[in-house]
Each structure stands twice: as C-alpha cells, then as structure tokens.
Amino acid sequence: MPRQSVTSGDRAPDYLDSWKDGALRSGSPGSHDGNPGFTFFGSRLRPFHPGTEGVRRILTDARVVAVVGFSAKPHRFSHAIAVYLAAQGYRVWGVNPLLADQTLAGIPIVATVQDVPEPVDLVDVFRRSDQVAPIAQDAIAAGARVFWMQDGVIDPASARLAQRAGLEVVMDDCTLRRHRQLGLAR
C-alpha cells in the first residue's frame, strides 16, 4: 500500500481506518472482576480502561492533547493521529525534545508535557512501553487529567502511578479509532 502524506487540515490517511481495527470491543462499558482498573470487553480483559462510556466522556471533555512521541514523518501514526485530532477541533501539542520549538503540520512542538503552555487534558503516548515511566511522571507534574497509552503501549506500573496521582488512565487503545467508532468524528 502506498504511503499517503498528511498535511495540516487533511484528515488522517485512509490506511488508519483498518490499522489494528480489531473492531470496537463491543459490549457494555464493562464489568469489573473486583480489581479496580480492569474492564472486560466481550471475553477480553482490558486493564486500565474506563470502558466505552468512559472513553466517550474523555474524548468529549478533552480540549488540549499532548501527543508524546510526535514524529516529523507524516506516515507515522503519532503524526497522522495528531493531525486527525487537530482537524477534529482539539488543540494538539506535539511532545518531542528533538523537534521542540518547531511547528509541523500546524502542530506546535515542545520538549516535555510540562512545557505545554496551557493545561493539558489528555496525554496521548506513542512511545515504547519501557519508556513510559518518565512520561507518566511528566504528565503528573503537568497536572494532566488523562494518561492514554496507545495500542501496544502497556506499562501497568506507570498506569498505577498515574492513577494514584488522580489521572484517569487508558492503556493499549487508540484515540483515533475510538473517536471514529464512537461517532465523534466531524
């Protein structure tokens, strides 16, 4: 499949429609097994996930999103999803110390979440699982409300740390996919 470029104002590339689609884990917002932070979707246990209605509330209430691991490469998911969220009306900040003080695709970039010059509602993490702990600490120090780890980013210790600090946590899920599946796209 050829890569599609994404520029400011474009919607996310079509290939994101099927990326790890796995379909919305349908069912009720989830039943708990007695362990806070664990939600069942169908037969799959989802640790640190607020369920469908919780995700709907998070995505509806959030206004400012910090995308940690933002890439200058338009074909990377962190770039394409940041552009998508900006096109949906969120104020999006890229977080990448190597690109700080630049603006790419209309997205201003800072070095850390704490460098975002306005209160951050949602920290969207596109980093390897073994690199999440300092990002969780940065999100906590910045006073973020939600700590969201994208598909494949799984760090229960950082999730617990963020949760204990009062942040709502979503782990191993995609903001773009959920935004579209919940019918929130404009």
N, C-alpha and C positions, 0 to 999 in steps of 0.2 A: 504494500500500500504506500503510495507516495506521501511524503510529509506535507502538511499544509502549514503555511505561515499564518501567524496570528498577529494582527496589529491592533492598535488602540481602536476601540469601537466595534471590532469584529466580534462575532460570537465565537465560542470555543470550537475547535475543529470537530468535524463530524465523527472522527475516529474515537472521540471521548464518549460518544453515545454507547459504544459497545465495550469500552475498556472495563475489564473486570466487572461486567454488568451484573452477573450473579443474581440479577433481579432484586428488587426491594425485598428484604427479608420480611415477607408478609406475615400477617397475624396481628394480634393485639399488641399494644405498646410493650407488652412483655409481662411475664410472670416471674416472680423472684423465687429463688431457691433458699432464701434465708440469708444469703450473703449480699449485703448492700453493694451496689455497683455491678451486679451481674443481671443480665436480661436475656430471656430466651426468645428467639425468633424462630418459629417453627421448631425444628429439632436442634438448632444451633445455639449454643451458649455464647452470648456476647458479653465479655467482661467490660466493665466501664463504658456502658452505653445507656443513654436515657430512654431508649425506645422511640418509636415513630413520633408520638406526640411531643416528646421532649425535644427531639431533633427539629420538629416543625417550629416549636417555640423558640429554640435557639436561633434558627435561621431567620425567623421573622423578627425577633427582637434585636439581633445584632445589626450594627451600623458600621463599625470600624473593624476591619480584619487585618491582622498582621500575618503575612504568608512567609513563614520561616523556611529558608532554603530556596527562595525565589531564584529562578535561573534566567540568564540573559538569552537563553536558547528557546525560541518560540515553540519548538516541538516537545519540550519538556512539560510534564504535567503541572509542575509548580507554576510555570509561566502561563500556560493556557488556562488553568483554573483561576489564577489571579485575574487575568483579563476577563474571563467569564463573570467572576464575581463583581468586578468593577462595572461591567456592562449591565449588571442586574441592579446597580444603584448603591452597592456597598462602597465605602471609602476604603480602598485597599492600599496597604503599605507593604512593599517587599522588604524582607529582612535577609540581608546577606552582607557580611562585612567586606567581602571582596568587591562588591558593587556599590557600596554605600556612597551617598551624595550624588547619585545619578537618578535619572528618570528614564525608564524603559517602558515602551508601550503605554505611556501615560501613567505608569505606576512609580511613585517616588520610592526610593530605596534607602534604608537606614541599616546600621550595623547590628543593632540589637532591638528587641521588643521595647526595652526601656527608652530607646531613642525615638520612638514614635511620639510626635509632639501633641497627641491628643489621647484621651482614654481609649484603650483597646477593649473591644467587646469579645473578640474571638481570635485566638492564636491558632493558626492552621499550620501544622507541622509536616513538612516534606523532607525529613532527614532520616538517616538510618536509625533503627531502634537503639543501637548502642550510643547514639549521640543525643538522646532526648533529655537526659537528666539536667544538663545546664540550661536547656531551653525551658524546661519546666520551672526552674529557679528564676530565670529571666522573666517568664510570664507572671509568676507570683509577685516578683519585685515591681513589675509594671502595673500591677493591680488589674490584670485582665479578668474577665468574668468566665470565659470558656477556654478550655485547653483541648484542642481537637487534633488527634493524630490520624493522618491519612491512612488509606489502605496499606496494609503490610507494616505499618509502624506500630510496634507492640512493645510497650515498656510498662508493666504493671507497677513497678516501684515508683516511677515518675508519675503515673496516674494517681497512685495513692497519695504521693506528696502534694500534688496539685489539689486533689480532693480535700485533703486535710487542711489545706490553706484556704478552702472555701470556693475553689473554682469548680465549675461543672466540667465533667470530663467525657469526651467521646474518643474511643480508641478503635483503630482499624476500620475506618469508614471514610467515604469520600464526600466532601462538601458539594461538589458539582452534581454528582449522581443523585444524592439525596435531595438537593434543591430541585432538580428536574422531576424526580419521581414523586415528590410531594406536591407538584403542580405550582411551585412558587416562581417558576421562570416567567419573565415578562415577554 
